[in-house]
């Protein structure tokens, strides 16, 4: 390229090359100046959409005019390749300067303030850099800082520059939220700035790892070595800056660069004061000080000093004893968590009586029969059975006047709503009997209006409509619609009325139940206000007694726990001390009690070893287990590794281990809602999986060696259960993009998805020869097939197959017979149509079946039931 002329730029020399392009020094023959030309990779502008996005961002960056930002002169194109014409900065990168060791504190503060000023100017125009690192910061001979590469920034609030998966930003400098593919803003630059600051002070990076996934884990989970370990000249204020700038949660970090610059200025000022104080004082000052001291020594105390001192001491003692002594009446008793129930099986769905002295709940009895409603007084041992029916009772709710308990009941193919007196007796059936698909059931609840006249519940008229909240008068049977959710959502599920009866709080889910937020509105009318913006699963919400806050259970920010938020909105507060298995919170209308359900169960990956294909085996053992949940195991094509989902790091992530269940390694580091359904590519080099982000479940791909996950699907739909085509060019997946769940396929690198099935689809496998697609249908117990090129859909197995629990191999289909009460694993031979029982009497319904390539091992997820108890929090506030 040397001496080559491009437009009116003559190339002088190559300055460097990196992941985001090649940089040349050039002479602008038109304006007679030296410039730098940065030629970008073709992937940045792979299509017209990407090109338009890039130009939009580069044009915004070109509008930046600041002494600490490298100026962009123009954006041009040469032979279909985009390049940026920018200011030529002569000097060293900050990375090069750090190679010789940590910088002096005065220099660090000076550089940091200049970097901060440059970022402040960019952020003020809505531009987020996304790639702050020491090699992107130039230092001139006069020690002026220039922040480079703003042309590759991301406009805040605009569409992302490239696919969400583009690794723009060197890994070691990325913020946790950037690594986790969450929405990023100016605070991600602040974290990266903190990494650079740490690097200037220590000569090292704060987070380390031998490979990408280890480094990502460190950034998301580990705390760096304290800077004080490397140097002793840092004030406590500077240590505060370091701690705050590297906070994992953006909410705990500096909220703007300006805040950080202000703190840096204060540290600089104080540092200068220390330097001045440390200078030797003049002899005259020392003499004067000594003379003053000598005079003080010869002064005699005045006679009134001693009596005053005694009186003062007595007054002080009285103040300490009388005023400051803790009063037993003012002591706030500590919160205490005690079991309310410890019965065998599952006790669930608690609801308080209005006086707060009793709790109604659902329990299957000591023999584990059908669930009924029970009532138990706080402080007593035995519960009283309120209902007696062969159906399954759910979601009881105590009326505010204390007379009735409303509840739902599944019976046959119907779900009915009932009320019953708290003293028992004859149930009153409300005039609404629905298909369970039209009522949210376990995902919803029943609440009462404050006047005890109406019950509120989620309902829809047709399957493809969103759930809306209905208020049904229990006497007149008149129904009013309270909420009107958008048509492209699942709808409104849980509800709770404020203590004064004026405000309705409710949970609205987007494209899946695990992606929801809390909203409030006036009960009778009024606008809807959104309180949370996490798009996370919410399983229970309740008002505090004063009506100022709402307590709820959710898995936001990677924590499955109880949270609290102001009824006016704001930041959700984690309620510590309840553990990660605290579900369905409810606060007593009177008294100081909170009740919640604590589940006790394990989910592990089990293994059955077979002598040969189709053989029966009773040998079952646990292969992969931890104190958290492990499941969705699937063998690699060579049978040497297993990919699986696990919450052992604190959030649902994708892991791999060897075929013996050892040498586990974490691959993804989202730290958020849900990742699962892993599936190996035919080459064994990549793993496709589904992940929930921003209220959307999408298909992602990650290298089996670790690294950044790549998002493949981008539509606003629930896309899950990915399966590779045999040539590795396509990924099949289940989607509700057109309302009904169908099988779709999308190119490996993303692009336009194509609908494959027309009559419903849930999980699919391509045949070994690539000619047929076998698939299940949602909520159906059958397996179907169709040509991969399109054609007639024909049934293969028409009974007993759980639509999620099966796997296709060349010789046949292994599946879980969920109709048989013994939960057998069976094998359907595709050549003979014969069925063989592989394993029987598995005790519980198992999920996510897979078979090793040599057909000697079957792995599946098994739930080890431990039941659930209702816990009571005394003195909750």
Secondary structure by P-SEA (a helix, b strand, c coil): ccccccccbbbcccccccccbbbbbbbcccccbbbbbbbbcccccccaaaaaaaaaaaaaaaacccccccccccccccccbbbbbbbbbcccccccccccccccaaaaaaaaaaaaaaaaaaaaaccccccccccccccccccccccccccccccccccccccccccccccccccccccccccccaaaaaaaaaaaaaaaaccccccccccaaaaaaaaacccccccccccccccaaaaaaaaaaaccccccccccaaaaaaaaaaaaaaaaaaaaaaccccaaaaaaaaaaaaaaaacccccaaaaaaaaaaaaaaaaaacccccccccccccbbbbbccccccccccccccccccbbbbbbcccccccbbbbbbcccccbbbbcccccbbbcccccccccccccbbbbcccccccccccccccbbbbccccccccccccccccccccccccbbbbbbbccccccbbbbbbcccccbbbbcccccccccccccccccccccbbbbbbbcccccbbbbbbccccbbbbbbcccccccccbbbbcccccccccccccccccbbbbbbccccbbbbbccccccccbbbbbcccbbbbbbbbbbbbbbbbbbbcccccccccccccccccccccccccccccccccccccccccbbbbbbccccccccccccccccccccccccccccccccccccccbbbbbbbbccccbbbbccccccccccccccccccbbbbbbcccccbbbbbbcccccbbbbcccccccbbbbcccccccccccccccbbbbbbccccbbbbccccccccccccccccbbbbbccccccbbbbbbccccccccccccccccccccccccccccbbbbbbbbcbbbbbbbbcccc
